[in-house]
Amino acid sequence: MSFLAPWFLVGGLAVAGPLLFHLIRRSARERVPFSTLLFLRPAPPRETRRLRLEDLLLLILRCAAIVLLAGAFARPFLSGQIPPPPPAASGRQILVLLDTSASMRRPGLWVRATALAQARFALATIADRVALMVFDRQLRSVFTVAEWTAWPPDRREALARERLAQLAPGWAGTQLGPALTGAAEQFSDAVPGGSAPGAVELVLISDLQEGASLEGLQGHEWPKGLRVVLEPVTPTTPGNAAVQILPADPAVASRTNSARLRVVNTSDSKEERFHLGWLAADGGSLPRATNEAYVAPGRSRVFPLPPLPAGVAAGGLRLTGDAADFDNTAWFAAPEAERLTVAYLGSDSLRDPAFMGHYLARAFPATARREVAIVPALTNGAVSTQVLAQAAFAVIPGLLAPDAARVMADWVAGGKAALFVMTNAAAAATLGALLGTPVEAAEDAAAFSLLGEIDFTHPLFAPFAEPKFSDFSRIHFWKHRVLTLPAGLKARVLARFDDRSPALTEFPVGKGRLLCWSAGWHPVDSQLAVASKFVPLLQTMLEWSGAGAPSPTQFQMGDPLPVPGVGAATVAWRRPDGKVVSLAGDAPFLETELPGIYTATVGSVVRRYAVNLPPEESRTPPLSADDLGKLGVPIQAPSPVAVVPVVTGRPSAREEWENTQKLWRWFLAGVIILGLAEIGLAYRRTLRVGAGGAVV
Amino acid sequence: MPAAPSNAPKPARLGAGLVDPRSLMAIRSLEFRARVVVEGFWRGLHRSPYHGFSAEFTEYRQYSAGDDTRYLDWRLYARSDRFYLKRFEDETNLRCHLVVDRSRSMAYASAGVSKWDYARTLAATLAWFLHGQGDAVGLVCFDDQLREYLPPRHRRGQTRQLMLALEAPVEGRATDVGAPLRRLAELARRRGLIIVLSDLLAPLADWERSLARLTVAGHEVIVIQILDPNEVAFRFDRPALFQDLESGRELYVEPGVWRPRYQAGLEAHLREAAAVCQRLGAAFQRVVTDQPLELVLAAFLRDHRRRGRLIRRRETAPPAP
């Protein structure tokens, strides 16, 4: 047995006290008061040895208690192997969960957070098992319990500090709920048997901002014995203002510039006057006058987005006047108008209202996002391949020459989409040519027909699924063709007339798709062209074909950026930090780790995408522990030792081993037992002596 | 252990109506203690062998020339044709002195009840009892000399004054029973009852003469010796320095060796005290502080009655021819 503080053993010499007292007591006997000495005579004491000890049992008890007390103060421990291998089931398990979200970039937060993490490493005993994980929108492990236990005990803290020094807050949002639940599950999984024995502490070091996502915390079943210790860090100056780009207002989407911005000021802010100005995509300032914005603390205001300087397609809107500048720049990429070509394979004039081309040409008005050109692709019965090469969609209004039909069939089979309108029964031959299968059709003899069945689950009709849009009964079809589909032909009937003949049918053709209307929209066939459903239906067809889908330009951190869709083999992606990454033409860009303007370049085509912080990240007022407690998180108040960020020194292996064994407790228990025995014995003895009498 | 005297009550066997002295001493008010004992005594008396005893009894004496004819019992004369005088016990003229030892040796207590507590409670009880019968009760406290004297009176407030006098703590550094009794003999001119309450643990050489002066003066004397159980049994087993409570003198004593001699000495002393009392016609009663006070009171009354008859017989006996 060894002692951590052996000089306390000198206190054991105090046993001389009881020894002396037990020797002295012989000469100083107890006095017994008695009423009279009339019948007593003095008797000389019997001869006894001078050094005779009396009440030997009492003496032994007292001496043993003193020796044990001195031993307890000397902090004994069994020094078999120092340091011993940490027992698996002893010590605490500490998982330090460090917030690296963008809000931790506020002044002073990261320094405090790392100091707290270092304090946890320093306070870990030799038997403790520590792991470090960081989280923002994802949970990542920095070092595991297995790594910690594999490190030499005297190097653990230094190695953990090294790993910690490599970390820095990122730009992502705070997914606190998934991080907490994920960490708890991973930690319990890391322990053999699935349940963590002993004390399990999940130390959460975070700014605990209000905008953190708490999804998944409600009703989560926490591992048994897990306690979440909150170590909140607060910035030197509270308050935060942020600028955010809002999506374009759908009501004014046709205008040239409909984007808006929102300035948010948190309730604990002390500033209310801010300035807004544009930055270039590479971060440089642009020569543009700044705008002033007044936003009171706790309020937010929406402004029209100031126009970008001429010739600038993307930039950052910079807000100044706020100390926490991590969210003071909102990046904006102006949506570029798409130019689409729709090939019209009719021989009629686009100006003659008696024919379908007239209505088709007016169904696609130009918007800020898209310009659609209806281009006739049939010249003297032959299909213009040049037009077809640029076309994203084709409309075939009736019968085609067999050669032209064959060209179109190949074009559609190559992955395109086309709409075939059966203006008469003879056009069934062209349909058969397009499909590669003979199809029969007959003229309908009824006075008029209405649409009887519509498949609203199909993307074409899905926008009309709501009851207030789903009424197609006012559209009269004066004439239509009764299409008879051969058995075995792959087709999906999207709408039927009231005689149950197909009105709109979708056919897969090779890699492409073909739609077939069994009636035209020109006035001879139907009222479709003048119905309110006509233009939305054609727009939907264009988007269904894949050519007219809107291409977003505003994204948040972590969102994948879409493929530019120009059919190139490779795309050169340029990140905001200037790094260029080449990816396959059909692979989305996933590494959106920085806010800013991402540029995708394919030949001469340049697409710009703006990536911003999630708006919730700007809600920086702190959450309270009660908010988490109400969600069932097993919160434990931090111990006074734990909140001290600076640790003076790490205990030695001997101290840790002594602290693990805690033999002094047994020594103290022995002292107490011996003390009680001594009290009982002395009391009995006093009773025996006191039976002689007392003076009242 | 000395044998108990024949007239001493049997050891306390607590039953209905008897109060344990320890419990009794827990009552702080001396007056209330006395009331508890006396009222308990009266309640238990209905079932006691002394039922029917009363101080208010009458007796008859043959008429002789010169007697007051107002007290002739004419009814008895009609039945027996003899003259008898109806004689009343003159209770209001009974004057009782309670002589209580207040020396420090009375402070000794081995069973929780000191002799002083016991003595003053017994004195208070007797005072309450006698006062209730219309007797005049006085108090004398002494150690080596007479310390406090309260003349016997029967008036309101007498018992209260008596109780207050008994509330004083023990203080005497020595015990001398002789000198106080001599002084009392000078103070108590009229005949009466004198009850001495003391442990009598003092030399008795001078005591007999003083006691004789009282008995000769016509006083009826009752000596109640109060002892602690440990004084009788001497239950010590370890050598110790025994300290005299009065003088402070210390003696190293080995109880194992000295117990027989102590008990023999005490027995001789008690015997001598009893013998003195018997010679002088005084009643002697020894009580130990673990005896219930009701038994002591009953023994006192029984003895008082017996002695009263003896005295009366002596007074009324025809002169020898």
Interface residues (C-beta under 8 A of the other chain):
Chain A: R29 E30 R31 V32 P33 F34 S35 T36 L37 L38 F39 L40 R41 P42 A43 P44 P45 R46 R688 V689 A691 G692 G693 A694 V695 V696
Chain B: S105 M106 A107 Y108 A109 S110 S114 K115 W116 D117 D199 L201 A202 P203 D228 N230 E231 R235 F236 D237 R238 P239 A240 L241 F242 Q243 D244 L245 E246 S247 R249 E250 L251 Y252 V253 E254 V257 W258 R261 Y262 G265 L266 H269
